[in-house]
Amino acid sequence: MNMLRDEELLYVIPAGKYGKEGVLSLLAQYPEIQYVSIVGIDMAGNDTDERIPIELFFKNYNDFFSGDAVQTDGSSVVLPTIATLNNARIDMIADPDVNWVVDYNYDHLDPQTGKPIGTLRIPAFLIHNGEMVDARSILKRSIAYVEQEILELLSTHTVPGMEHVNVKEIDELLFTTATELEFWVKTPSQPIDSRALSVSQRMKEQYWQRTHGAVRTAMEESIELLKKLGLQPEMGHKEVGGVKPRIDDNGRLINILEQLEIDWKFSSNPLQTADNELEARIIVRETFRKHGLEVTFKAKPIHGVAGSGKHTHIGLSAKMKSGKVINLFAPKDMKEDFVSVLGYGAIMGILKNYEAMNPFISSTTDALNRLQPGFEAPVCIVTSLGQAPAIPSRNRTILIGLIRDLKNPLATRFELRAPNPYTNTYTCIALCYLAALDGIKYAVKSGKTTDELLAELSKAPGDDADYLEKDRAYRSEEDVFEMFTEEERQHHFSRPPATVWENIKMLRENPGKQEALAAGDAFSKRLMESFLTGVINRWKLELHNRIIDEAMYRLCSYKELPADNELDRKRWEEIVSRRNELAKDDIGKKSIFTQIRSLLVEGDYDQASAMQIEMDKKLQELDDLYHTYKENIF
């Protein structure tokens, strides 16, 4: 790989640059590209991957864009309640409006050229009974619907403070979006000392430190590859988590365990944003693997230590017929207002409807485990704008914040901090704009000024409001974990869900908010129910088979140690008693593990969810007790 010049390999075919003949002529110049893969995204965010010989692509090019070339079985993708066993066929239609990238297998070289074998990855839509049912199509429809609705609003209403935007001169709306990717890397099979990690995090020993050895090389190679794929990487750096590696007798770094982040440039095409993030995950995983390092994108891979987020940025601009771009979220005067009327409407819409959005964004037990106080992860449905328009906010304790640069109005946008690396970015971005639209409709139709909208957004619990809920607060410029007790946070900003089932129930208890997100059928209730059915099925299977099994393995790791006093013996007896309560059945008595499994089989999800919370609490207490027991024996 390192012996090849950049021009010797093709990495990306930019959207719109070539027609059919141009694409085929270009591919013919790179015989090492021997396969094509049609990439559809299901409700769980999984991408399809296959190896179609390139000669079939040359022969049947048009069929790849009509759905006649590639089909798959519905059992191969997560589309519950849609692709059933008796109606399972899924057609796949290639998308010509985004970049196509080449995925190279550096372990498999072409014997003729000595170059790695490449697979052209073409993003696609999944079609069932003539209807687009995949995550990419949800995002495509949502953006089209939101654009249509906003243009209609602007053409029929006078918006205070936006007189400088002539709707007749708008050529198109630009939905500027971006994600940031955090992840952990480690030496494979290395045991993890979560307490050492926790201490290192609290001492801030890792954040922004230098990378070394294989980690540095893999990071740099990942950035180079992202650049070749057209992602325009902007930064790679260490994050807050990790411990210092050790050096072996041969001078090599071992016991590597670090948290990293890579960022790249935004895109004005949300589909391209989500496609880019998918390819970035693949590149990072494969590049670090090549250097003998294991990568995890789990939201909370290590208990008691900061998890990995994927902050998602959303903006809205108008491209005028003159070529000028106007940020529609930015106020006319950056020093007088935080945002425009549309900006206030967008943030209010997301905050008001977030209970209905949350199950689609934090849809797994792992995702909810990350959202805990004390780890720079959002727990409360609250925003921060800044102490004053001239003082940008840097509050990291809120769900969604305003990002702005006084010297650059085009940079004005909102950053949603709840997503994690496995959040389905396609549906996440779609829901952000659909929720924002709900608030924008209110803000525009109300005729309110920015001052009036700011006053409503800044309301205290109990204050009347025309759009936001009376009993809630939505804005805080303070550290919400330091300023408020847990009880106060729940009263001000709503109680956060502790389990996947609680998250689903919150959506069910807020049907009006789900209606707002389903407006226009861009993300129809039918597709929402398919997504949520998959979420519930995954929660049940994971809790029944994986979470409890992992907890059992954890309990089995607790071993009795040679005790030389009564305190040690008493502590071990307590450990055994608590361990049995969790995991050991007896005549007439079921363990907590067995009870949870029985409740899931019976379909009593309320009680199973409650017992999952109890199980987690008892596991943590037992872990702390065993650590205390072990520390006293030497």
N, C-alpha and C positions, 0 to 999 in steps of 0.2 A: 504493500500500500504506500509506504513512504517513498518508494522508488518511482512512483508514478507522478507525472506532472498533472496539474488540475485539468488541463485541456484534454488529457487522454481518457477521462471518464466523464460521462454525462450524469449529472446529479438531479437536474430539475428541468421540466418542460413548462415554462410559464404559461399561465392562463391567457388565452386569446392571441398568443404570438404566432401560432401555426394553425393552418387548416389541416384537413385530412392528408393531403399529399405532402405537406410540409412535415407533419409528424412522422409519417412512414419513411420519408426520405431521411429524416434525422436519425431515426432508430436504425436504419440500414447501415449507418456509418459506425454503429457501436454493436458489433456482433456479440459482445459479451453480455448484452442485455437479452437474455434468453427466455424470460418469462414475463407474464402480465398478471397482476392481482387486482381484482375488483373489490374495493374497500367500502363495505356498507357498515353502518353503525346501528346496533340494536338498542333497545330501551335501557339496558344495563351499561351502555357505553362500550361494549365489546366491538372490536373491528374484525370483519371477516378477512381471511387470508388464504389464498390458494396459489397454485402454480399452474398457469395456463401457458402452454408453449407459445412463444412469440409469433410463430408462423400462423397460428390460428387467428391472432389479432390482425395480422396483415391480410389474411384471407377474408375475414368476416368483420372488418372494421365497423361498418355501419350497424351491424347487429348488436354491438356492445352498447350502443346509444338508444336502442329501441326495446331492449329487454329480451331479445330473442337469442342472445349468445350465452348468457349465464343465468342459471337458476340455483337455488339451494333449498334444502328441506327446512321447514319451520322449526323442527326439533334442534336445528343447528344454531339457532339464534334465540335471543330472549325477547319474544313477542307474545307473552301469555294472553289468553282470551282472544287473540287475533289469528295467529297461525296454529290452528288446532291439528290434531293427528289426522282427522278426516278431511282437512282442508289446509294442507301444509305448504303447498308450493309458494315460493318466494322468488320473484323475478328481480334481477339486478340491472339497473340502468346507470351507466357511467355518466359522471358529471363533467362537462367540458369547460365549466366556468371557474374552475379553481386550478391551482398548480398540481401537476403530476410529478411525483418524485421517484427516484430510483433507489431501491434498497439493495445494497451490495452484500454478498456473503463472502467475507474475507477469508473464510476457511475453505472455500471451494473455488479453485482457480480454473479458468478456461485453459485447457491444454494447448490450444492454438495460439492464444494471445498472451497467456500468463496473467491476464487480468481477472479480478474477482467476478463471479457470475452475478448478474444484476436482475432484479425484478422490478418492472415498472408498476408502481402502485397508483391506481386511478380511483379516487373517491367516487362513491356511487350512492344511489337511492335504492331502498328496498320496496318492492311493489307487491301487494297482496290483493288479489281480486280487482286489479286496476287502480288501487288506492296506495299512495305513498304512506308507509307506516313506520318509517325509521326515524331516528333522532336527527339526522341531517335534514330530512324533509320538514320536520317540525320547526327547526330553526329557519329554514328557507321561507316557509309560509308565514311564520311569525314576523320576520323582518318585513316582508312584503305588506302584510296587513298593517303593521305599526306605521310604516311609511305612508301608506294610503290614508290612514286615519289622521295622522299629524298634518299632512298637507291639506286635508279637508278642513281641519280645525283652523289652521292658519289662514285659509282662504275665506272663511266665513266669520271670523272673530277678530276684533282688534285686541291685540295683546299688549298690555302696558309694558313699556320699556323695550319693546321689540319692533318699534316703528321703522327701524333701519333695515329690517329684513323684508324685502319685496317678494312675496310668495310667487308672483308671476315670473320672477327672474330666477327661481330655483330650478336647477337642472336635475338634481337628485339629492337625496339625503344620504349622509355617510354615517354608518353605525360603527364608530371606531371602538375596537375592543382589543383586549390583551389579557394574557394570563402570565403568572409567575410560577415557576416549578421548583418546589422544595422536595428533597429526598435524602435518604440515609444510605451510606455506603459502609460496608464492613468486610473484614476478612471472613470468608465462608467458614461455617462450623465454629465460629468463635463464641464462647460463652459471654453473656452480657451482664455486667455489674451495674444494675440500674441505679444503685445508690451512689456509686462513684460518678455516674453520669449526672445525677441530680445535683451533687455538690459542685461539679465542674460548671454546670449551667448557672447555678446561683452565684458562683464566683466570676462568671462571664469570662472564662478562660479561652473559649473557642471562637466567639463571634468575631468575624472579620480577620481572623488569624491567617497566616500563610498556609497554603497547601504544600504538601511534600510528596516526593516519590511517585508511586503509581497513581495516587489520587490527583496530584497536580497534572501528570501526563494525561490521564483519562479526561480530566476536566478540560484541558486545552484542546485535546483531540475532538471532544464533543463540541466545543465552541467552533472549531474549524469546520466540522461537518455541517453544523447548523448554518454556518455562513454559506457553504456550498449549496445547501438546499434552499437558499433564499430567505431564511428566517431573520436575518440581520440581528444576530445576538448582540446584546448590549453589555452584559455583565455575567460573570460567574464568581461566586464567593462562598466562603464558609458561613453557615448559619450558627444559631446559638447552641445547638447540641453537639456533643462529642467528648472524647477524652484523647489525651496525647498518646500516639502509638509508641511502641517500643522498637528498639533496633536489635536484630539478632546478631549472632557471631560473624555473619557474613556481610554485615552492614546494611541489611535490608530491613525495611519497616514492616513490622508485624503487629497484630492486635489493632488493626485499623478499625475505627468506629467514628464516623464523622457525619454531620448533617451539612448539606450543600444546597445551593440555589443557583439556577440559571434563568436569566431573563432575556427576552428578545423583543424586537420592535412590534408595535401594534399593527393591526390591519384594519382597513375600512370595510372589509368584507368579513362578517362574523363567521361564515362557513370556513373561510381561509384561516381565521384565528383558531378555530377548534381543530381543523385538520393539522395545522402547524404544531399544536400542542401534542396531538397524538403521535406525530412523527418524532417530536423531540423526546418523548418518553422512550420510544423504541431506540433512538440513537444513544441516549444516555445509558440505558440498560445494557445494550450490546457493547458499547465502547468500554464501559467499566468492567464488564464480564471478560473482555479480551485481556484485560490487565489483572485478572484473577480476583476481582472484587465483586461482591454481591450488592445489588441495588434493591431497595424496597421503596415503593411509592405509597405504602400504607399511611393512613392519616395518623395513627398512634401506634407505631411499631413497638415502642418501649414504654412501659408504665412508669409514671412519675417523672417523665422527661418531655420536653416540648415535642409536639407532633409536627407533621408536615402539612402546610397549607398550600393553596393554589389561589392566591388573591386574583380576583377577576375584575378587570376595569371595563367600564362601559361609558361611552360618550355619544354625542349626537351633534352632527354638523350639517350645514347646508352647502352644497357646492353650487355656486351660482353659474349662470350661463356665461358670465364673463371669465370664469375660471377661479374667481375668488372663493375662499372657503370661510364660512362664518360658523363659529361654535354656538349652537343653539342653547347650550346649558350655561354659557358665560353671560354675565350681565353686560349691559351697555358700558358701565363704568366699573372696572374691577375694584376700585378703591371705595366705592359706595355700597355695593351689594355683594353678597356671597355668590349668588347664582341668578339666572333669569327666572321668569315665571315658569318656563318649561322645566328648568332645573329643579325648582321647588316642587313642581308637580311630580317629577320623576322620583325624587327621593321619598316624597310622601306616599306615592303609590307602592313603592317597594316595601317601606316600613309597615304600611297598613296591611298589606297582603302577605307578609312574610310567613305567617303560620301556614298558609297554603303552599308556599314555595319550598319551605324547609324540607319536607319529605323527599323532594326531588333533588335537593342539593346535598343534604346530609342524610343519606338513605341507608347507611349501614351502621352496625354496632361500632365498628372501627371509627367511622366518621364522628359519631356522637361521643366516643371516648376522648377524642381530641378536644372537644368543646367543653373544657373545664377551666374554672377560675385559676389564675396564677401561671398560665402558660402562654400568654399573649394570644389566646384564641378567643373568638367572640362567643359570648354566652347570651347577652341581652340584645333584644331588638331595639337598637338605639343608634343614632347617628351623631357625628360631630362635624361642625362646619368651620370652627375657629372662634377665637375670642372676639375677633373683629374682622371685617373684610380685608384689612391690610395685614392680618396675622394668620397665615395658613395653619390649618389644624394638623397635628401629628399625634392625635389621640389613638393609641393602639388597643384600647379596651372596648371599642365599639364594633357593631356589626358591619356597618357600611359608612365610609367616610368620604368627605369631599377633598379631592386633589386639585390644587390650583396653583398657578404661577402668575403673579401680578404682571410680569413682563410678557407673558405669553398666553393670551386668552384661549388659544386653541388647545392648550393643555388641560383645560377644565374638564373634569370627569369624576365619576364615582368609583370607589374601590370597595367591592364586596369581599369581606375577609373570611367568610364561612367555608367556601369550597375547599376541598382537599384534592390531592392529585388524582384520585379515582372518581371524583364527581364527574358526571356526564356533562361535559362543557357545552355540548350542543343544546341540551334541554335547559341547562342553567342560564345561558345567555338568552335563550328564547323567553324564559319566564321573567328574567330581569326587565326586558323591554316590554313585555305584555303587562307586567305590574306597573312599570313606569308609565305606560300609556293610560292606565286607569287613573293615576294621579294627575297626569297632564290634562286629561279631559276635564277633570274637576277644576284644576287651576285656571285653564283657559275659559271655560264656560262660566266660571264664577265672576270673572272680570276683576278679580282681586289684584292688588298691586303686590310687588315683592315684599314690601313691609308687612302687609296683611298676611301673606302666606308665611313669612318668617315667624310672625306672632303665633300662628296656629301650630307650626312645626315645633315651636319652643314652649308649648303649653305645659302646665303642670297637671298632674293627675287630678281629675275632678273638674277641670276647666271645660266649659262648653266648646264644641268645635263643629264646624259644618261637615268636615270629611273624616278627620281622624277620630278615634274613639275617645269618649269623655274620660274614662277612668285610667287612661294611660298617659305616660310621658314618652317622647320620641327623640329628644335631643339632650345631650350632656357634654359639656366641655371638660368635665372632671374625669378622673380615673374612677370608673363605675365600681371597681372592686374595692377601692380604698374609701370612696365617699359614701357608699351605701352598704348596709348589711345584706345578707342573702334574702331576708324577708322583704326588705325595702326594694331590692332589685326586682323581685318577683312581683311586687305590688306595682312598681313603676313601669316595668318593661315586659311583663308576662313571665310565666314560669317556663323555663326551658325543658324540653323533653329529655328524659333520661334513657329511654329505650326507643327502638325503631317503632314498636307498636304505639307508644305514647305519641310519637311524631305523627303517625298516620291518624290517630284519634283526633289530634288537634286540627288536622285538615278536615276531617269529617264533621267536627263541631263548628266549622266556619264555612258552610256551603256558599255564602255570599262571596267569600274571597276566592273560592274555587271558580265560581261563575265569572268573576272578573278576569281570571287567567285564561278561561276557556272562550272568552269573547272572540267572535269572528271565526271560531272553529279552527284557528291556526294550530292550536294545541288542543284538540277536541277532548271532551270528557271520555270518549271511548279510548283514546290513546293514553290519557292520564290513568284510567283504570288499568290498562295493560301494564303501564309502568309500575303502578302501586301494587298490583298483584305480584309482579316479579320481586318487588321489594319485600313484601310479606313472606313469600315463599323462600327467598334467600335468608331472611332473618330466622325463620323457623328451622331450616336445614342447618344453618351455621350454629345456632344456639344448641340444637339437639345433638349435633354430631361433632362440631369442631370446638366451640367455646368450652363446652363441658369437658370434652376430652383433653383439651389443653389445660384446663383447671385441674383435672385429675392427675395429669403428668406433673404439674406443679406441686400438688400435695404429696405425690410419691417421692419427690426430691427432698422432702423434709425427713432427715435421718436422726435417730437418737444418737447423741454424742456422749462420750464418757463423762459422767457427772461426779463431782466430788463434794457436793453439798445439797442440802434439802431444797434450797431455792431452785437449783437446776432441775431437780427431779419434779418439783411442783410445776414448773414451767412446761416440762415435757408432757406431763399428764394433761395439762390444759390444752396443749397443742393436739394431742391425740383425741381428746374429747371434741374439740372443735372440728378437727378433720373428719371424725366419724359423723358429726352432724351434717356436714356437707356431702359426704361421699359414701357412707356405709349404711346399707339397709339392715334391718333386723326384723324379727317376727313382730308384726303389728306396727312397724315403724318404717317409713320411707325416708331416705335421705333427701336433702334439698335437690341434689342433681336428679334423682329419680322422680321427684314431684314435678320438677320443671318439664322433664321429658313427657310425663303422663299428661300434663296440662296441654302441652303442644299437640299431642295426638288427639286429645279430646276437643281441641279447638277453643279452649278457654284462654284466650290470649290476654285478657285483662289480668288474670291471676298469674299467668306465666310471666308476663312483663313485670309484675310486682315482685315476684320471686327472683327474677333476674337481678333486680336492683338489690334485693336482700343478699343474694349470692355474692355479688360484687363487693358489697360492704364487708361481708364476713371473710371473703378471700383476702382483702386488704388488711383487715385486722389480724388475720392469721399470719400473713406474711410479715407484718411488723413484729408480732410475738415471736416468730421463729428467729428473726434477725436479732432480737434482744437476747433470746436464749443462746444463740450461737456465739454472740459477742462475749458472753460471760464465761465461756469454756475455752481454756487454753492450756 
